[in-house]
Amino acid sequence: MSKSSTIELLASDLNDQGCVYCPSPKADMKVWNSHPKVYLDVARTGEAKCPYCGEVYKLKAGEHFGSAH
């Protein structure tokens, strides 16, 4: 498997719950279906790391998801 990297996301890349899934075509993985689909909660902290491949998904600077609760 390739080295993990950080994928910068826009708030619009997140689903309604503030999550993305890995593996993701955004990660430019050669075998994007190389492990089970895992939903990662990016909105909660601004980033999340996949426990299978180590890919990090992070909101771009200045991006915010939803409204403050």
N, C-alpha and C positions, 0 to 999 in steps of 0.2 A: 504494500500500500504506500501511496505517496506521503510526503511530509504533510503534517497538518498546517493550516494557514488560518488567517482571519478573513472572513467574508463580511464586508460592510453591507448593511441593509438599510433601505428606506422604511419608514413606518408603514408605507403601503405594501411592502413585501410580507408583512405579518398577517396572519389570519385574524378573524374577529376576536380571538382570545389572546392575541399578542404572541403567537407562537409561529415558528417555522419548523419544517421537518428536514431531517438529514437521513439519508443522503439527498442532496438537492442539486438540480441542474445548475444553480447559481454557484455552486462550489467548483464547477468545472472538473468534476471527477471523471476519469476515463471510464470507470465502471461505476456509474452513479447508483446502481442498485446493489452495491457490494456488501451491504449489511441491512438488517431490518429497519424499517422506517421508524424513526424516533422523533417525537414532537418535543421541541425545545422551547421553553418559556423565555423568550428574549425580552419581552416588555417589562417583566418584574425587576430586573437589575440592569437592563441595557445590553446584556450579552449572555450567551450560553455556550457551553462546550459539549460536543457530542461524546458520550461515554464509549462509543464503539471506535471511532476513528480519530478523535481529538480535534476535529474541525471546530473552529470558534466562529460563531455568528454574532455580530455586534451591530447595534444601530450606529449609523454614521453620526458624526458630531452635529449637534443641533436638531437631530430628529427626535421626536417624542411620540409615543403611542398613547392614544386615548386621552382622557382627562384625568386630572388628579382626583383621588378618592378621599 
